[in-house]
Amino acid sequence: MPESVHQFLSLKVLYLQNNRIEFLPETIGALKNLELLDVSFNYLDSLPQEIKHLQKLKRLYAFSNRLKELPKSIEDLQNLEVLGVMKNEIYSLPSGIGRLKKLVEMNVDSNHLTGFPRELCNLQCLKELSASNNNLITLPLDLGRIPTLVNVFVDNNPLLNWLPLSLKSTTCKINFGINRCGTDALPEHTGRIYQKVNIRWKNSETSIILPEEISHPMSPVTPEVLSLPLLHGIQRRSPSTDCSGVTINLSQDAKFTFRVPPLLELSLRSCYNQYETNKTMAGNTQIALPRNLEELLHCPTGHCSKCSQVLFESAFPFICQENYSPQRPNDVFQFLGFCCSEQCFYEKLADHVP
C-alpha cells in the first residue's frame, strides 16, 4: 500500500481486501474522514498505532489476516460500531476495548482467545458478540448486564463448560450459540495455570475454571451444607509448591477454605460504594485515587447473583443447570454465578433447589 494514501483526505470508504498487503503505512492515520476500512484477506500481522487518528471510522474489517493482537490505540476509535477480526491469530484483546462506547457488533471468530477482559462489559451499546472457534475457558461474569446484548455466539469452544449466570438473570432475551461447548475435559495442566473449582450439582460433579480475577474463591463449610445438592471443592495454585494444586476437601480440611472475604475485597467494595455515591451526588468523583485503582473501580469483576453487591477478587461460586433455549426445553447447560457472602449463597442456592 503506497505511503501517498494520506493525500486522499476526503476518502470515506477504503476497500483493500484480497491483496497481499503485509503492512499498512503510518500515513493511513491522515484519512480523517474515513468511515469504513476493509483490509480483509491480506498478510497483515499488525495494525498501526496511527489508526487511532481515524476518529470518524465506524466499521473496521480485518478478516483472514495474521494479526497477533490489536493495537492499544484502538480504544481511541470512539465512533466505531462494527469490529470484525475473525480468522486471525489473536490470543488476547486489550482492556481498552471497553472504551469503544458505540460498538454494536464484534466478531472475533476463529482466533486463539482463552477469555475476554472484564472491561468488555462496559460496552453499553453492544448487541452481538461472536467468538466461535476459539480456545475460550471463561467469559466475563457481567456479560449479561450489558443492556443491549441480543446475541452471544461461542460455538465450538470445547473447554468452555459454563456461561455467566448474568445471561440468564437479565430481563432481556439473549440468544445463545453454544454448540460443541464443554465437550472436552479440562486438561490436567489447567489446574496449575488457572483457578480450578470442583462443584457437585445434584448427582453430577464438574470442574470449572474461574475468571482469573477471582483469586480467592470462598466456600461454605457448615455441616448443613453437606446435605444440600451443591458441594464445593477448591483447587488453587500454590507458589510454594511450584504451582502444584492443593485440593481442599470440605469435610476433612475445611480450615483452609475461605468463608469471609479478605480485607482487600471488603476495602474494594467499600471504596466502590463511596466512589459511586460521590459520582451521584457531585456529578463526578471527588476521591483522588491511583489510576490503576480507579480503573478497577470503573469495572468490577462481577456482581453478586443475589443482592448485586460488586465483586472484585473474592466470592462464593456456584453452578446451576438450566435450559438455555425455549425452542429446545430439554437442552440444559451450566451457568456459573457468584455470591458476595455466605448468607447470599444459601439464599441463592435455595432458589435452585427443588
C-alpha positions in Angstrom: 0.0 0.0 0.0 1.6 3.3 -1.0 2.6 5.9 1.6 0.8 8.5 -0.5 -2.5 7.3 0.7 -2.6 10.3 3.0 -3.3 12.5 0.0 -6.9 11.3 -0.2 -8.2 13.4 2.7 -11.9 13.2 1.6 -11.9 9.4 1.4 -14.8 7.8 3.4 -14.6 4.2 2.3 -11.5 2.2 1.6 -11.6 -1.5 0.4 -8.3 -3.2 0.3 -9.3 -6.9 0.7 -7.9 -9.8 -1.3 -4.5 -8.4 -1.9 -1.1 -9.4 -0.5 -0.6 -6.4 1.8 1.9 -7.1 4.6 1.6 -3.8 6.4 -0.4 -0.6 6.5 1.6 2.7 6.3 1.5 5.0 9.3 0.2 7.7 7.0 -3.2 6.0 7.0 -3.9 8.0 10.1 -4.2 11.1 7.9 -7.5 9.8 6.5 -9.6 11.8 9.0 -12.9 11.3 7.1 -12.7 7.6 6.7 -15.8 5.7 7.9 -15.2 2.2 6.6 -11.9 0.3 6.3 -11.7 -3.2 5.0 -8.3 -4.9 4.9 -9.5 -8.5 4.9 -7.8 -11.4 3.2 -4.3 -10.0 3.3 -1.0 -10.8 5.1 -1.2 -8.2 7.9 0.4 -9.3 11.2 -0.4 -6.0 12.9 -2.4 -2.7 12.6 -0.5 0.6 13.0 -1.0 2.6 16.2 -1.8 5.6 14.0 -5.2 4.0 13.4 -6.3 6.0 16.4 -6.5 9.1 14.3 -9.4 7.7 12.2 -11.9 9.4 14.5 -14.8 9.0 12.1 -14.3 5.3 11.5 -17.5 3.3 12.0 -16.6 -0.1 10.5 -13.3 -1.9 10.7 -12.9 -5.3 9.0 -9.6 -7.3 9.1 -10.8 -10.9 8.4 -8.3 -13.6 7.4 -5.0 -12.0 8.2 -2.2 -12.9 10.5 -2.9 -10.5 13.3 -1.4 -11.5 16.7 -3.0 -8.6 18.6 -5.0 -5.4 18.2 -3.2 -2.1 18.8 -3.8 -0.5 22.2 -4.7 2.7 20.4 -7.9 1.0 19.1 -9.6 2.3 22.2 -9.5 5.8 20.7 -11.9 4.9 17.9 -14.8 6.4 19.7 -17.2 6.2 16.8 -16.5 2.5 15.9 -19.7 0.5 15.6 -18.5 -2.8 14.0 -15.3 -4.6 14.6 -14.6 -7.8 12.6 -11.3 -9.6 13.1 -12.3 -13.2 12.6 -9.7 -15.8 11.3 -6.6 -14.3 12.7 -4.1 -15.4 15.4 -5.2 -13.2 18.3 -4.5 -14.5 21.7 -6.0 -11.7 23.8 -7.8 -8.4 23.5 -6.6 -5.1 25.0 -8.6 -3.9 28.1 -9.2 -0.7 26.2 -11.7 -2.5 24.1 -14.2 -1.5 26.8 -13.8 2.2 25.8 -15.5 1.7 22.4 -18.8 3.2 23.7 -20.6 3.0 20.3 -19.6 -0.6 19.4 -22.6 -2.6 18.4 -21.1 -5.7 16.8 -17.8 -7.6 17.5 -16.7 -10.7 15.6 -13.6 -12.5 16.8 -14.4 -15.9 15.5 -11.5 -18.3 14.7 -8.8 -16.9 16.8 -6.9 -18.2 19.9 -8.7 -16.3 22.7 -9.0 -18.0 26.1 -11.1 -15.2 27.5 -12.1 -11.6 27.4 -11.1 -8.6 29.5 -13.8 -7.8 32.1 -13.8 -4.3 30.5 -15.8 -5.8 27.7 -18.9 -5.4 30.0 -18.5 -1.6 29.6 -19.8 -1.8 26.0 -23.2 -0.5 26.7 -24.3 -0.5 23.1 -23.1 -4.0 22.2 -25.8 -6.1 20.5 -23.8 -9.1 19.2 -20.7 -10.8 20.3 -19.4 -13.7 18.2 -16.4 -15.7 19.4 -16.9 -19.1 18.0 -13.9 -21.4 17.2 -11.6 -20.1 19.9 -10.0 -21.6 23.0 -12.3 -19.9 25.4 -12.3 -21.2 29.0 -14.0 -18.3 30.8 -16.4 -15.4 30.0 -16.8 -12.1 31.8 -19.2 -12.5 34.7 -21.2 -9.4 34.0 -21.7 -10.1 30.3 -25.5 -10.4 30.8 -25.6 -6.9 32.4 -24.9 -5.3 29.0 -28.5 -3.8 28.4 -28.4 -4.0 24.6 -27.0 -7.5 24.2 -29.1 -9.8 22.0 -26.8 -12.5 20.5 -23.8 -14.3 22.1 -22.2 -16.9 19.8 -19.4 -19.1 21.4 -19.9 -22.3 19.4 -17.0 -24.8 19.2 -15.2 -23.8 22.3 -14.8 -27.3 23.7 -13.2 -26.2 27.1 -15.9 -23.7 27.8 -18.3 -25.6 30.1 -20.3 -22.7 31.7 -22.0 -19.4 30.8 -22.3 -16.5 33.2 -25.5 -16.6 35.2 -26.0 -13.0 34.4 -27.0 -14.1 30.9 -30.0 -15.9 32.5 -30.8 -13.3 35.1 -31.3 -10.5 32.6 -34.8 -9.4 31.8 -33.9 -9.2 28.1 -33.9 -12.3 25.9 -30.5 -13.2 24.8 -29.8 -15.8 22.1 -27.0 -18.3 22.7 -24.9 -20.2 20.3 -23.1 -22.9 22.4 -22.9 -25.9 20.1 -19.9 -28.1 20.8 -19.1 -26.3 24.0 -18.0 -28.2 27.1 -17.4 -31.3 25.1 -13.8 -31.8 26.3 -12.5 -32.4 29.8 -10.2 -29.8 31.2 -6.6 -30.8 30.7 -4.6 -31.6 33.9 -2.3 -28.6 33.4 -5.1 -26.1 33.6 -5.2 -26.6 37.4 -1.7 -25.2 37.6 -2.3 -22.2 35.4 -5.8 -21.2 36.2 -8.1 -21.3 39.3 -10.0 -24.6 39.2 -13.1 -25.3 41.2 -14.8 -28.7 41.5 -18.6 -28.4 42.1 -21.1 -31.2 42.6 -24.6 -30.4 41.4 -27.2 -33.0 42.4 -25.8 -36.3 41.1 -23.0 -34.9 38.9 -19.7 -33.3 39.6 -17.9 -30.9 37.3 -14.6 -29.0 37.2 -14.7 -25.4 36.0 -12.1 -22.7 35.6 -12.8 -19.4 37.4 -12.1 -16.0 35.8 -8.5 -15.1 36.7 -9.7 -12.0 38.7 -11.3 -14.3 41.3 -8.1 -15.2 43.1 -9.8 -16.0 46.5 -12.8 -18.2 45.9 -14.8 -18.9 49.1 -16.8 -21.9 50.1 -19.3 -22.6 53.0 -18.1 -25.2 55.5 -21.0 -25.6 57.9 -22.3 -29.1 58.3 -25.8 -28.4 57.0 -24.5 -27.5 53.5 -23.3 -31.1 53.2 -26.9 -32.2 52.9 -27.6 -29.9 50.0 -27.1 -30.9 46.4 -24.3 -28.4 45.8 -20.9 -29.0 47.2 -17.6 -27.2 46.7 -14.0 -28.4 46.5 -11.4 -25.8 45.6 -8.1 -26.4 43.9 -5.8 -23.4 44.0 -2.4 -22.5 42.9 0.4 -22.8 45.5 3.6 -20.9 44.6 5.4 -22.6 47.5 4.9 -25.9 45.8 5.8 -24.8 42.3 2.2 -24.2 41.2 1.1 -27.8 42.1 -2.6 -27.9 43.0 -3.7 -28.2 46.7 -7.1 -30.0 46.9 -9.3 -28.8 49.7 -11.9 -31.3 50.9 -14.7 -29.5 52.8 -15.5 -32.4 55.1 -11.9 -33.1 56.1 -9.8 -30.0 55.6 -12.3 -27.1 55.9 -9.9 -24.9 57.9 -8.2 -23.9 54.7 -11.3 -22.7 53.0 -12.2 -19.0 52.9 -15.5 -18.2 54.4 -15.1 -14.4 55.0 -13.9 -12.1 52.2 -10.3 -10.9 52.7 -9.7 -7.4 53.9 -8.7 -6.2 50.4 -12.0 -7.4 49.0 -14.0 -5.6 51.7 -12.0 -2.5 51.2 -12.6 -2.5 47.4 -16.3 -3.0 47.9 -16.5 -0.1 50.4 -14.3 2.1 48.2 -16.5 1.3 45.2 -19.7 2.2 47.0 -18.3 5.5 48.2 -16.9 6.2 44.7 -20.4 5.6 43.2 -22.1 7.7 45.9 -19.8 10.6 45.2 -20.4 10.5 41.5 -24.2 10.5 42.0 -24.0 13.4 44.4 -21.4 15.6 42.8 -21.7 14.6 39.2 -18.1 13.2 39.2 -15.9 11.6 41.8 -14.2 13.8 44.4 -11.9 11.0 45.6 -8.2 11.1 44.4 -7.3 7.6 43.5 -4.3 5.9 41.9 -5.0 5.3 38.2 -4.9 1.5 38.4 -7.4 1.5 41.4 -9.7 4.0 39.6 -9.8 1.8 36.5 -10.6 -1.2 38.7 -13.5 0.6 40.4 -14.8 1.6 36.9 -15.2 -2.1 36.1 -15.5 -4.6 38.9 -15.1 -8.3 38.2 -18.8 -9.0 38.7 -21.9 -8.7 40.9 -23.5 -10.9 43.5 -26.2 -13.1 41.9 -28.4 -12.5 44.9 -28.0 -8.9 46.0 -26.0 -7.3 43.2 -23.1 -6.3 45.5 -20.0 -5.7 43.5 -17.3 -8.3 43.5 -13.6 -8.0 42.8 -11.3 -10.9 43.8 -13.3 -13.0 46.3 -16.7 -14.6 46.1 -18.7 -17.8 46.6 -19.0 -19.7 43.2 -21.9 -21.9 42.4 -23.2 -23.8 39.4 -26.8 -24.4 38.3 -28.0 -26.3 35.3 -30.8 -24.6 33.3 -32.4 -24.5 29.9 -30.9 -22.0 27.5 -33.3 -22.3 24.6 -37.1 -22.0 24.7 -37.2 -23.9 21.4 -35.4 -26.9 23.0 -36.7 -27.3 26.5 -34.7 -30.4 27.2 -31.3 -28.8 26.4 -29.5 -27.6 29.5 -26.2 -26.0 30.1 -24.2 -25.0 33.2 -24.4 -21.4 34.4 -21.8 -20.0 36.8 -22.9 -17.5 39.4 -21.2 -15.8 42.4 -22.4 -14.6 45.8 -20.8 -11.9 47.9 -21.4 -13.7 51.3 -22.4 -17.0 52.8 -25.9 -15.7 53.5 -26.4 -14.7 49.9 -25.0 -18.1 48.8 -27.6 -20.0 50.9 -30.4 -17.8 49.7 -29.5 -18.2 46.1 -28.9 -21.9 46.4 -32.5 -22.2 47.8 -33.8 -20.7 44.6 -32.3 -23.5 42.6 -33.1 -26.5 44.8 -36.5 -28.0 44.2 
